[in-house]
């Protein structure tokens, strides 16, 4: 296993900054599940991490809070749960660090306007067909 958790191109977290906790996983599995500490809890302290830059720290604190916690008990093996926890933590951090471009407003295209109006006409006709016919014997 690598000595760093690679989140994205600009962030690599040393594994000694992560706090691991192991406990017994619930559910089926018989004696193995009752005796083995396969459930993995992984914590990353965003507020006091020396690895993060000021902008990265501010962004993570805003999106995820002072501490990020991942719990995995999907597999029967502790090593597979550890690998899953690392990948989930990296994914959560990467998503929180992603900067989305602001949407620039554009005018609707001619085709989209025509489709919208055609749908309105179709709905209008459909609703008119549901009404009672207006007869002369009324």
Secondary structure as UniProt FT lines:
FT   STRAND          4..8
FT   TURN            9..10
FT   STRAND          11..14
FT   HELIX           15..17
FT   STRAND          18..23
FT   HELIX           30..35
FT   STRAND          39..45
FT   TURN            47..48
FT   HELIX           54..64
FT   STRAND          67..72
FT   HELIX           78..97
FT   HELIX           110..130
FT   TURN            136..137
//
